[in-house]
Amino acid sequence: MASLHQTKCVNHAGREAVARCPMCHDFFCRECVTEHDGRLICANCLQKPETAKTRKKSRVLPAAGNLLKAAVGLLLAWLVFYAIGQILLMVPDSFHSGDIWSSI
């Protein structure tokens, strides 16, 4: 396989290729690619509609992730308050009545 500097653009045979589209795997010159989401993609692949799998991933997973984070946060808060309650239950009654202070 030829290296990138030896290949020519698919659309412009006289121009040197500067990038390879990660979606269609063809080589393109500077005018035929554009940066999208941190990747260089050809115009044809950029114009293709999103697949249902991609759309579902972008809409459902963030909502499920936020719901999971909220559930974990509530569980953690409950555990902290439960632990504090258990520690307070271990305090002797003499501490509350003031008897412990008279013995010191």
Summary of the structure (lengths in Angstrom):
residues: 104
radius of gyration: 31.7
end to end distance: 88.1
largest distance: 98.4
contacts: 210
relative contact order: 0.07
helix: 56%
strand: 13%
